[in-house]
Amino acid sequence: ISRNSCVDKLARGMILSSSLRMLQGIVVGIASFLLIMTSIDVQSIVLNFLALSFISSLDNLAFSHAVRGTYGSYLQEKAKKVQNEKLPSFVMKKTCNTYLKLCVLGLMLVMMMGYTTYCTVKQSA
């Protein structure tokens, strides 16, 4: 196996991982916005965010249990390997695409403002 094919395979895995993390962040942002917009009182907002925080912390808890060996030696070995793995050099580039970040941020802002306007118009009617 050539080095280029290994790098390409690794790059595709990193792109998939990064895309899924970005999707997760977008979904959590939308869910948070909807929780705020649909909540009637402050208590329900606080309880909803506590539940959201608890659910999002479960993956960290599961990983720490895997590192300690709670789920068996095979998962402990794999979790420690992941924990000690260094990022490839092509991931560690200092340059980032600022234009793409601004576009995604702008799109999210437009979507949230659009939904706020929609809710305001519906409540006024």
Backbone as CSV, one residue per row, in Angstrom:
resi,resn,N_x,N_y,N_z,CA_x,CA_y,CA_z,C_x,C_y,C_z
1,ILE,0.857,-1.174,0.000,0.000,0.000,0.000,0.898,1.231,0.000
2,SER,0.606,2.134,-0.907,1.435,3.332,-1.007,1.063,4.339,0.084
3,ARG,1.988,5.224,0.331,1.776,6.249,1.364,0.628,7.174,0.984
4,ASN,0.511,7.512,-0.301,-0.552,8.423,-0.736,-1.931,7.823,-0.500
5,SER,-2.087,6.526,-0.725,-3.398,5.917,-0.507,-3.742,5.886,0.977
6,CYS,-2.745,5.706,1.833,-2.993,5.746,3.273,-3.390,7.145,3.719
7,VAL,-2.703,8.149,3.179,-3.022,9.538,3.523,-4.414,9.887,3.023
8,ASP,-4.753,9.446,1.794,-6.086,9.717,1.250,-7.169,9.062,2.087
9,LYS,-6.923,7.842,2.508,-7.891,7.131,3.343,-8.060,7.842,4.692
10,LEU,-6.966,8.280,5.259,-6.991,9.002,6.528,-7.701,10.345,6.365
11,ALA,-7.436,11.015,5.255,-8.070,12.311,4.995,-9.573,12.147,4.853
12,ARG,-10.023,11.114,4.156,-11.464,10.872,4.017,-12.110,10.593,5.369
13,GLY,-11.420,9.862,6.218,-11.931,9.591,7.560,-12.031,10.854,8.395
14,MET,-11.026,11.722,8.267,-11.045,12.983,9.004,-12.149,13.902,8.494
15,ILE,-12.374,13.907,7.186,-13.442,14.730,6.613,-14.797,14.233,7.100
16,LEU,-14.996,12.923,7.122,-16.251,12.362,7.618,-16.451,12.702,9.088
17,SER,-15.415,12.530,9.876,-15.498,12.832,11.299,-15.806,14.305,11.537
18,SER,-15.114,15.171,10.823,-15.339,16.613,10.982,-16.727,17.010,10.522
19,SER,-17.196,16.412,9.450,-18.537,16.717,8.955,-19.603,16.294,9.953
20,LEU,-19.427,15.133,10.547,-20.395,14.659,11.539,-20.375,15.534,12.793
21,ARG,-19.199,15.991,13.196,-19.112,16.902,14.348,-19.787,18.239,14.038
22,MET,-19.590,18.727,12.826,-20.238,19.968,12.433,-21.755,19.794,12.411
23,LEU,-22.225,18.681,11.880,-23.657,18.397,11.861,-24.210,18.327,13.280
24,GLN,-23.474,17.696,14.171,-23.897,17.617,15.567,-24.004,19.012,16.176
25,GLY,-23.035,19.859,15.915,-23.075,21.223,16.432,-24.255,22.016,15.887
26,ILE,-24.538,21.851,14.602,-25.669,22.551,14.000,-26.978,22.074,14.601
27,VAL,-27.118,20.754,14.764,-28.346,20.197,15.343,-28.537,20.686,16.778
28,VAL,-27.468,20.714,17.559,-27.572,21.195,18.943,-27.923,22.686,18.964
29,GLY,-27.346,23.451,18.067,-27.689,24.873,17.987,-29.152,25.099,17.639
30,ILE,-29.644,24.346,16.670,-31.051,24.458,16.291,-31.948,23.984,17.421
31,ALA,-31.586,22.879,18.057,-32.397,22.369,19.169,-32.432,23.368,20.320
32,SER,-31.302,23.981,20.615,-31.264,24.987,21.682,-32.146,26.179,21.344
33,PHE,-32.055,26.633,20.116,-32.876,27.754,19.684,-34.358,27.412,19.782
34,LEU,-34.732,26.224,19.326,-36.134,25.810,19.398,-36.597,25.646,20.840
35,LEU,-35.725,25.149,21.710,-36.091,25.033,23.122,-36.395,26.404,23.726
36,ILE,-35.595,27.384,23.381,-35.823,28.728,23.910,-37.107,29.327,23.348
37,MET,-37.315,29.155,22.041,-38.479,29.769,21.399,-39.802,29.123,21.823
38,THR,-39.775,27.834,22.141,-41.034,27.135,22.453,-41.293,27.012,23.949
39,SER,-40.374,27.437,24.779,-40.576,27.335,26.227,-41.497,28.445,26.715
40,ILE,-42.329,28.090,27.687,-43.303,29.036,28.213,-42.713,29.849,29.360
41,ASP,-41.933,29.200,30.230,-41.389,29.909,31.385,-39.909,29.577,31.557
42,VAL,-39.283,30.285,32.455,-37.842,30.141,32.674,-37.506,28.757,33.223
43,GLN,-38.356,28.226,34.067,-38.096,26.914,34.672,-38.002,25.831,33.599
44,SER,-38.873,25.859,32.612,-38.810,24.844,31.562,-37.551,25.006,30.708
45,ILE,-37.107,26.249,30.508,-35.864,26.470,29.757,-34.687,25.861,30.505
46,VAL,-34.613,26.125,31.807,-33.506,25.598,32.620,-33.541,24.071,32.628
47,LEU,-34.703,23.483,32.817,-34.805,22.015,32.845,-34.457,21.405,31.489
48,ASN,-34.894,22.030,30.410,-34.564,21.514,29.080,-33.061,21.579,28.813
49,PHE,-32.415,22.659,29.227,-30.975,22.760,29.004,-30.189,21.823,29.920
50,LEU,-30.697,21.580,31.101,-30.053,20.581,31.963,-30.128,19.196,31.323
51,ALA,-31.275,18.863,30.772,-31.425,17.569,30.088,-30.512,17.492,28.869
52,LEU,-30.431,18.573,28.097,-29.568,18.608,26.917,-28.098,18.463,27.308
53,SER,-27.709,19.117,28.379,-26.331,19.019,28.870,-26.015,17.608,29.348
54,PHE,-26.958,16.996,30.049,-26.755,15.635,30.536,-26.575,14.662,29.373
55,ILE,-27.422,14.781,28.373,-27.341,13.875,27.223,-26.030,14.072,26.470
56,SER,-25.588,15.330,26.310,-24.350,15.564,25.566,-23.111,15.125,26.343
57,SER,-23.212,14.975,27.665,-22.055,14.535,28.446,-21.943,13.010,28.533
58,LEU,-22.957,12.302,28.047,-22.920,10.840,28.134,-21.784,10.226,27.320
59,ASP,-21.442,10.812,26.175,-20.363,10.244,25.366,-19.015,10.356,26.064
60,ASN,-18.780,11.476,26.755,-17.532,11.615,27.510,-17.464,10.608,28.653
61,LEU,-18.590,10.383,29.300,-18.654,9.408,30.386,-18.386,7.995,29.869
62,ALA,-18.995,7.662,28.736,-18.782,6.337,28.161,-17.324,6.128,27.766
63,PHE,-16.691,7.162,27.197,-15.282,7.037,26.814,-14.390,6.873,28.035
64,SER,-14.659,7.631,29.097,-13.827,7.496,30.296,-13.988,6.117,30.929
65,HIS,-15.188,5.550,30.866,-15.377,4.182,31.359,-14.626,3.178,30.488
66,ALA,-14.611,3.419,29.187,-13.875,2.519,28.291,-12.382,2.572,28.586
67,VAL,-11.848,3.763,28.851,-10.418,3.906,29.168,-10.089,3.181,30.468
68,ARG,-10.989,3.219,31.432,-10.748,2.544,32.719,-10.940,1.032,32.635
69,GLY,-11.530,0.551,31.546,-11.697,-0.883,31.377,-13.022,-1.437,31.865
70,THR,-14.005,-0.590,32.089,-15.317,-1.029,32.565,-16.006,-1.941,31.552
71,TYR,-15.791,-1.692,30.269,-16.465,-2.461,29.213,-15.616,-3.604,28.672
72,GLY,-14.510,-3.898,29.332,-13.666,-5.002,28.907,-12.305,-4.543,28.437
73,SER,-11.401,-5.502,28.347,-10.014,-5.167,28.005,-9.855,-4.766,26.542
74,TYR,-10.686,-5.336,25.650,-10.573,-4.982,24.234,-10.902,-3.508,24.023
75,LEU,-12.018,-3.050,24.574,-12.393,-1.645,24.438,-11.428,-0.729,25.185
76,GLN,-10.884,-1.206,26.299,-9.909,-0.410,27.032,-8.665,-0.180,26.172
77,GLU,-8.207,-1.234,25.517,-7.032,-1.121,24.659,-7.289,-0.161,23.499
78,LYS,-8.456,-0.271,22.870,-8.788,0.597,21.735,-8.978,2.045,22.187
79,ALA,-9.597,2.255,23.339,-9.814,3.613,23.847,-8.486,4.282,24.194
80,LYS,-7.575,3.533,24.790,-6.261,4.102,25.100,-5.480,4.408,23.839
81,LYS,-5.662,3.569,22.803,-5.000,3.824,21.526,-5.526,5.120,20.915
82,VAL,-6.838,5.317,20.959,-7.433,6.551,20.446,-6.972,7.748,21.261
83,GLN,-6.898,7.580,22.573,-6.510,8.667,23.462,-5.071,9.114,23.210
84,ASN,-4.194,8.204,22.872,-2.777,8.514,22.687,-2.399,8.786,21.238
85,GLU,-3.336,8.641,20.315,-3.058,8.816,18.894,-2.802,10.287,18.579
86,LYS,-1.772,10.548,17.806,-1.444,11.903,17.372,-2.188,12.199,16.071
87,LEU,-2.563,13.455,15.887,-3.225,13.854,14.653,-2.228,13.855,13.512
88,PRO,-2.665,13.481,12.309,-1.775,13.529,11.147,-1.349,14.965,10.848
89,SER,-0.232,15.102,10.156,0.325,16.434,9.899,-0.592,17.290,9.035
90,PHE,-1.350,16.685,8.109,-2.194,17.499,7.247,-3.385,18.084,8.006
91,VAL,-3.708,17.540,9.162,-4.799,18.073,9.977,-4.319,19.245,10.812
92,MET,-3.053,19.267,11.104,-2.492,20.273,12.001,-2.138,21.588,11.295
93,LYS,-2.604,21.771,10.066,-2.310,23.005,9.349,-2.883,24.191,10.103
94,LYS,-2.151,25.275,10.101,-2.572,26.471,10.828,-3.567,27.308,10.032
95,THR,-3.620,27.090,8.716,-4.535,27.887,7.907,-5.942,27.324,8.023
96,CYS,-6.916,28.214,8.011,-8.306,27.784,8.037,-9.086,28.645,7.059
97,ASN,-10.154,28.115,6.555,-10.949,28.804,5.565,-11.935,29.728,6.272
98,THR,-11.563,30.973,6.462,-12.392,31.951,7.165,-13.675,32.228,6.400
99,TYR,-13.599,32.235,5.085,-14.778,32.496,4.267,-15.855,31.447,4.522
100,LEU,-15.476,30.176,4.596,-16.428,29.105,4.846,-17.055,29.250,6.230
101,LYS,-16.240,29.575,7.214,-16.765,29.764,8.572,-17.777,30.896,8.614
102,LEU,-17.473,31.993,7.944,-18.393,33.123,7.920,-19.689,32.775,7.193
103,CYS,-19.587,31.989,6.126,-20.796,31.580,5.391,-21.693,30.698,6.256
104,VAL,-21.117,29.745,6.947,-21.904,28.863,7.811,-22.524,29.660,8.948
105,LEU,-21.765,30.528,9.571,-22.287,31.368,10.649,-23.394,32.281,10.141
106,GLY,-23.204,32.882,8.983,-24.228,33.744,8.396,-25.492,32.977,8.058
107,LEU,-25.335,31.781,7.515,-26.499,30.953,7.187,-27.286,30.601,8.439
108,MET,-26.594,30.232,9.503,-27.285,29.910,10.752,-27.996,31.131,11.310
109,LEU,-27.359,32.293,11.228,-27.973,33.522,11.721,-29.224,33.870,10.922
110,VAL,-29.144,33.738,9.600,-30.306,34.015,8.749,-31.443,33.047,9.058
111,MET,-31.113,31.764,9.251,-32.151,30.781,9.566,-32.822,31.094,10.901
112,MET,-32.040,31.441,11.908,-32.608,31.748,13.218,-33.443,33.024,13.176
113,MET,-32.963,34.038,12.484,-33.732,35.279,12.367,-35.010,35.047,11.565
114,GLY,-34.936,34.208,10.545,-36.128,33.875,9.771,-37.164,33.165,10.621
115,TYR,-36.727,32.243,11.428,-37.664,31.533,12.299,-38.254,32.471,13.341
116,THR,-37.451,33.371,13.881,-37.946,34.350,14.852,-38.999,35.250,14.211
117,THR,-38.730,35.700,12.988,-39.696,36.529,12.269,-40.975,35.754,11.998
118,TYR,-40.838,34.507,11.582,-42.005,33.658,11.320,-42.859,33.511,12.584
119,CYS,-42.236,33.251,13.703,-42.971,33.087,14.971,-43.650,34.391,15.373
120,THR,-42.965,35.507,15.178,-43.531,36.807,15.531,-44.755,37.116,14.676
121,VAL,-44.659,36.851,13.388,-45.778,37.097,12.487,-46.959,36.192,12.831
122,LYS,-46.688,34.932,13.099,-47.761,33.997,13.446,-48.439,34.377,14.758
123,GLN,-47.667,34.873,15.719,-48.257,35.266,17.000,-49.072,36.541,16.868
124,SER,-48.688,37.421,15.948,-49.415,38.673,15.754,-50.747,38.446,15.048
125,ALA,-50.812,37.444,14.202,-52.028,37.199,13.398,-53.168,36.608,14.192
